[in-house]
Each structure stands twice: as C-alpha cells, then as structure tokens.
Amino acid sequence: MTVNTVVDKKALVVIHTVAGEITFEEIKSSYESVCSHPDFQENMNSIWDIRAADASKFDSQEVIKIARYFETQTKNRTRYKVAVIVSRDLEYGLSKKYQVAAADLPAKIGIFINLEEAKKWVARSD
C-alpha cells in the first residue's frame, strides 16, 4: 500500500490518496506521519481517496480496529469531517461499516465517488 498525503493549510484539509492493498499498519503510519507535519492543524478535515486501493483482504474486524485506533488518537479533537472516496461496492460497504463503527468519534464521516464532491462537503460548515 502506498499513501500520498497532501496537507492543504489554506483549505484546512488533509488529502490521503491510497493505492495498493490496504493495511491497518499503513493507515496508522500515514496518520502518525501527518500529525507530525509542520502544516497540520487539529481542526483540519481529511479526505481518504481509496479508489485505487485494494480492500479485497480487508474485513469487518480490520474496519473496527481502525475505528478504535482513531477513537484513541482523536478523543481530544473538536468536531471535524472525514470524506472517504470509493469506486467499487466492496470499498463502499467497508466505508459504511467504518461510518457505523466510528460513531463515537468527533468526526462526521461522508462517503463519495468523486474528489470534487468530497472537497465541497468538507469545506462546508454544517
């Protein structure tokens, strides 16, 4: 799995573009890396573009594991948004499971099929 991360300080958004087989460790590593980025701010929203990712070996337990990890990492953050961009039914289903598993996070989770819609959604204040 490769993750290309861009921190857009002006738009207050972090965009992660994922390619290859998704793993918990790579997601965790990407998050830890962005938190140490000099332009990262706690009030930033996130976009995870997983359209080029392979989630075929990912299961519901891994989704719950990710939600629990983010729960411990973001418990002191204020409300923010996380957009997940998908292109296949498998990733859509896993993203919906994450949306449910992450109900205790301070994040509002949205699922999209294109980057522009996701950017518009995270930019809106609602």
Contacts in CASP RR format, 6 or more apart in sequence:
PFRMAT RR
TARGET T0000
AUTHOR 0000-0000-0000
METHOD contacts of the structure
MODEL  1
MTVNTVVDKKALVVIHTVAGEITFEEIKSSYESVCSHPDFQENMNSIWDI
RAADASKFDSQEVIKIARYFETQTKNRTRYKVAVIVSRDLEYGLSKKYQV
AAADLPAKIGIFINLEEAKKWVARSD
1 18 0 8 1.000
1 19 0 8 1.000
1 20 0 8 1.000
1 21 0 8 1.000
1 22 0 8 1.000
1 23 0 8 1.000
1 26 0 8 1.000
1 53 0 8 1.000
2 18 0 8 1.000
2 19 0 8 1.000
2 20 0 8 1.000
3 16 0 8 1.000
3 17 0 8 1.000
3 18 0 8 1.000
3 19 0 8 1.000
3 26 0 8 1.000
3 27 0 8 1.000
3 29 0 8 1.000
3 30 0 8 1.000
4 16 0 8 1.000
4 17 0 8 1.000
4 19 0 8 1.000
5 14 0 8 1.000
5 15 0 8 1.000
5 16 0 8 1.000
5 17 0 8 1.000
5 30 0 8 1.000
5 33 0 8 1.000
5 34 0 8 1.000
5 37 0 8 1.000
6 14 0 8 1.000
6 15 0 8 1.000
6 17 0 8 1.000
7 14 0 8 1.000
7 34 0 8 1.000
7 37 0 8 1.000
7 39 0 8 1.000
7 40 0 8 1.000
7 44 0 8 1.000
8 14 0 8 1.000
8 15 0 8 1.000
9 39 0 8 1.000
9 41 0 8 1.000
11 119 0 8 1.000
11 123 0 8 1.000
12 41 0 8 1.000
12 43 0 8 1.000
12 44 0 8 1.000
12 45 0 8 1.000
13 44 0 8 1.000
13 45 0 8 1.000
13 46 0 8 1.000
13 47 0 8 1.000
13 119 0 8 1.000
13 122 0 8 1.000
13 123 0 8 1.000
14 34 0 8 1.000
14 40 0 8 1.000
14 44 0 8 1.000
14 45 0 8 1.000
14 46 0 8 1.000
14 47 0 8 1.000
15 46 0 8 1.000
15 47 0 8 1.000
15 49 0 8 1.000
16 30 0 8 1.000
16 34 0 8 1.000
16 46 0 8 1.000
16 47 0 8 1.000
16 48 0 8 1.000
16 49 0 8 1.000
17 49 0 8 1.000
17 52 0 8 1.000
18 48 0 8 1.000
18 49 0 8 1.000
18 50 0 8 1.000
18 52 0 8 1.000
18 53 0 8 1.000
19 52 0 8 1.000
19 53 0 8 1.000
20 52 0 8 1.000
20 53 0 8 1.000
20 54 0 8 1.000
21 53 0 8 1.000
21 54 0 8 1.000
21 56 0 8 1.000
21 57 0 8 1.000
22 50 0 8 1.000
22 53 0 8 1.000
22 54 0 8 1.000
22 55 0 8 1.000
22 57 0 8 1.000
22 58 0 8 1.000
24 62 0 8 1.000
24 65 0 8 1.000
24 66 0 8 1.000
24 69 0 8 1.000
27 66 0 8 1.000
27 69 0 8 1.000
28 69 0 8 1.000
31 70 0 8 1.000
31 73 0 8 1.000
34 40 0 8 1.000
35 73 0 8 1.000
42 77 0 8 1.000
42 78 0 8 1.000
43 77 0 8 1.000
43 78 0 8 1.000
43 80 0 8 1.000
44 80 0 8 1.000
45 80 0 8 1.000
45 81 0 8 1.000
45 82 0 8 1.000
45 83 0 8 1.000
45 122 0 8 1.000
46 80 0 8 1.000
46 81 0 8 1.000
46 82 0 8 1.000
46 83 0 8 1.000
46 122 0 8 1.000
47 82 0 8 1.000
47 83 0 8 1.000
47 84 0 8 1.000
47 85 0 8 1.000
47 115 0 8 1.000
47 118 0 8 1.000
47 119 0 8 1.000
47 122 0 8 1.000
48 82 0 8 1.000
48 83 0 8 1.000
48 84 0 8 1.000
48 85 0 8 1.000
49 85 0 8 1.000
49 115 0 8 1.000
49 118 0 8 1.000
50 84 0 8 1.000
50 85 0 8 1.000
50 86 0 8 1.000
50 91 0 8 1.000
50 95 0 8 1.000
51 85 0 8 1.000
51 86 0 8 1.000
51 87 0 8 1.000
51 91 0 8 1.000
53 91 0 8 1.000
55 90 0 8 1.000
55 91 0 8 1.000
55 94 0 8 1.000
56 90 0 8 1.000
58 94 0 8 1.000
60 94 0 8 1.000
60 97 0 8 1.000
63 94 0 8 1.000
63 97 0 8 1.000
63 98 0 8 1.000
63 101 0 8 1.000
64 97 0 8 1.000
64 101 0 8 1.000
66 98 0 8 1.000
66 101 0 8 1.000
67 98 0 8 1.000
67 101 0 8 1.000
67 102 0 8 1.000
67 105 0 8 1.000
68 101 0 8 1.000
70 102 0 8 1.000
70 105 0 8 1.000
70 107 0 8 1.000
71 102 0 8 1.000
71 104 0 8 1.000
71 105 0 8 1.000
74 105 0 8 1.000
74 106 0 8 1.000
74 107 0 8 1.000
75 106 0 8 1.000
77 106 0 8 1.000
77 107 0 8 1.000
78 106 0 8 1.000
79 106 0 8 1.000
79 107 0 8 1.000
79 108 0 8 1.000
80 106 0 8 1.000
80 107 0 8 1.000
80 108 0 8 1.000
81 107 0 8 1.000
81 108 0 8 1.000
81 109 0 8 1.000
81 110 0 8 1.000
81 121 0 8 1.000
81 122 0 8 1.000
82 102 0 8 1.000
82 107 0 8 1.000
82 108 0 8 1.000
82 109 0 8 1.000
82 110 0 8 1.000
83 109 0 8 1.000
83 110 0 8 1.000
83 111 0 8 1.000
83 112 0 8 1.000
83 118 0 8 1.000
83 119 0 8 1.000
83 121 0 8 1.000
83 122 0 8 1.000
84 91 0 8 1.000
84 95 0 8 1.000
84 98 0 8 1.000
84 109 0 8 1.000
84 110 0 8 1.000
84 111 0 8 1.000
84 112 0 8 1.000
85 111 0 8 1.000
85 112 0 8 1.000
85 113 0 8 1.000
85 114 0 8 1.000
85 115 0 8 1.000
85 118 0 8 1.000
86 92 0 8 1.000
86 95 0 8 1.000
86 111 0 8 1.000
86 112 0 8 1.000
86 113 0 8 1.000
87 113 0 8 1.000
92 111 0 8 1.000
95 109 0 8 1.000
95 111 0 8 1.000
96 111 0 8 1.000
98 109 0 8 1.000
99 109 0 8 1.000
99 110 0 8 1.000
99 111 0 8 1.000
102 109 0 8 1.000
110 118 0 8 1.000
110 121 0 8 1.000
112 118 0 8 1.000
112 121 0 8 1.000
END
